[in-house]
Amino acid sequence: MASIITANRLTSGEVVYLAPNGTWVRDIAAAEPSADEASNRRIEQIAARAVAANHIISPYLVDVRLEAGRPVPLSVREKIRAQHRPTV
C-alpha cells in the first residue's frame, strides 16, 4: 500500500503534503507517494526536519491508493482534509 505524509503549516494551520521536490503543497495530487518502509522513513525524516525548522506541525503518514499515479486518500478523515473545507 502506498503512503504520503501530511501535516499542518505552522503559520496558517492549512493542511499540506510533502511534494517530491521537498516542498509542502496544498494539493494532495502533488504529494510524493511512498511504497515501502524505507521510503516512509525517508519522508518522515524530511518532515521531522521541517518540524524542527518550524515550518509544519503534526506530520503523519496517510494510506492512499494511486489513481493515474496520483494519491487518493482512503479514509474519510483524509478525504475531508484534502478538500480544505470545514466539516460544519
C-alpha positions as CSV (number, residue, x, y, z in Angstrom):
1,M,0.0,0.0,0.0
2,A,1.2,3.5,-0.8
3,S,1.5,6.3,1.8
4,I,2.0,10.0,1.7
5,I,2.9,12.4,4.6
6,T,0.6,15.2,5.6
7,A,0.9,18.0,8.2
8,N,-0.3,21.4,9.0
9,R,1.6,24.5,8.0
10,L,2.7,26.2,11.3
11,T,2.0,29.8,10.1
12,S,-1.5,29.2,8.8
13,G,-2.7,25.8,10.0
14,E,-3.6,24.8,6.5
15,V,-3.3,21.1,5.5
16,V,-0.2,20.4,3.5
17,Y,1.5,17.4,1.8
18,L,5.2,16.7,1.1
19,A,5.9,17.0,-2.6
20,P,8.7,15.2,-4.5
21,N,10.8,18.3,-4.5
22,G,10.7,18.6,-0.7
23,T,8.3,21.5,-0.5
24,W,5.0,21.4,1.3
25,V,2.0,21.8,-1.0
26,R,-1.8,22.1,-0.5
27,D,-2.8,19.8,-3.4
28,I,-2.8,16.1,-2.4
29,A,-2.4,15.1,-6.0
30,A,1.1,16.7,-5.9
31,A,2.2,14.7,-2.8
32,E,5.1,12.2,-3.1
33,P,3.8,8.6,-2.7
34,S,5.9,6.2,-0.7
35,A,5.7,2.5,-1.5
36,D,7.8,0.8,1.3
37,E,9.1,1.2,4.8
38,A,12.4,2.7,3.7
39,S,10.6,5.4,1.7
40,N,8.3,6.0,4.6
41,R,11.3,6.6,6.9
42,R,12.9,8.9,4.4
43,I,9.8,11.2,4.1
44,E,9.3,11.0,7.9
45,Q,12.9,12.3,8.3
46,I,12.2,15.2,5.9
47,A,9.0,16.0,7.9
48,A,11.0,15.9,11.2
49,R,13.4,18.5,9.8
50,A,10.5,20.7,8.7
51,V,9.1,20.4,12.2
52,A,12.4,21.4,13.8
53,A,12.6,24.4,11.4
54,N,9.1,25.5,12.5
55,H,7.6,25.1,9.0
56,I,5.0,22.4,9.9
57,I,3.4,20.7,12.8
58,S,2.0,17.2,13.5
59,P,3.2,15.3,10.4
60,Y,2.0,11.7,9.9
61,L,1.7,9.1,7.2
62,V,-1.6,8.6,5.3
63,D,-2.5,5.4,3.4
64,V,-3.5,6.2,-0.2
65,R,-4.3,4.4,-3.4
66,L,-2.7,5.6,-6.6
67,E,-5.0,6.6,-9.5
68,A,-3.2,7.5,-12.6
69,G,-0.1,7.9,-10.5
70,R,-1.7,10.4,-8.1
71,P,-2.5,9.7,-4.4
72,V,-6.1,9.4,-3.3
73,P,-6.8,9.1,0.4
74,L,-8.6,6.0,1.7
75,S,-10.0,7.3,5.0
76,V,-13.0,9.7,5.3
77,R,-10.9,11.9,7.6
78,E,-8.2,12.4,5.0
79,K,-10.7,12.9,2.2
80,I,-12.2,15.8,4.2
81,R,-8.7,17.2,4.9
82,A,-7.8,17.0,1.3
83,Q,-10.8,19.1,0.3
84,H,-9.7,22.0,2.6
85,R,-13.2,22.6,3.7
86,P,-14.8,22.7,7.1
87,T,-17.0,19.8,8.3
88,V,-19.6,22.0,9.9
